[in-house]
Amino acid sequence: MPGIPTHSRGFDIEAARAHLARRDRKFARWLDRIAPIAADPRWQEPFDPVDALARAILYQQLSGRAAGTIVARVEQGIGSERLHAGTLGRLDDDALRACGVSRNKILALRDLCARELRGEVPGVDDMLGLRDEEIVNALVPIRGIGLWTVQMMLIFRLGRPDVLPVDDLGVRRGAQQIDHLDDLPKPRELAERGERWGPFRSYAALALWRISDLAAVAPVKRSQE
């Protein structure tokens, strides 16, 4: 329809780096120290938002190995590698519990599936016509889905260029490093600090994670990477 914006999946990595280096001298010095950031191949891969959200729910508050075991059991139980209303409906709650899925996560999966059936979960093609905040507003009402989860989808799967997850510990640690702060910046402070990084705040987040990992004893893990 005329007048509806269309957003591509992905952005110009080199333009983003040049923008940050030009706008922020402190950041520029760190960009020369971290490994180069490349375009994420997932920006061009087929993507099912419902499946991704279901997996995000299953992975919450678990180690990658433990969550992977549970997901494998669920996939075996439904006879499919795609998690959505049609396949997850093949297992009742007791069967999901037998796979290791907690009661709260079962409730979250059922809510996700119900919203999918009501047409409340936008597909990828729909998302291309939506602004970041519209995608957030559509997905955060789903039980078990918070802002951080949607922001990871925006950055790593949809390739949106201007997302800064200010509540993310790794992003905050990276910002602490570039500004030589004694304490982690508060989310509001980081949001204000990040204004100069727009319209490429997603690249800033990717770089801040690298900076945090470089300074940390153990890398900060992110479930959607």
Helices and strands as residue ranges (DSSP letters): H 13-23, H 25-31, G 41-44, H 49-59, H 64-78, H 85-88, H 93-98, H 103-117, H 124-127, H 132-139, H 147-156, H 169-178, H 187-193, G 194-197, H 201-215
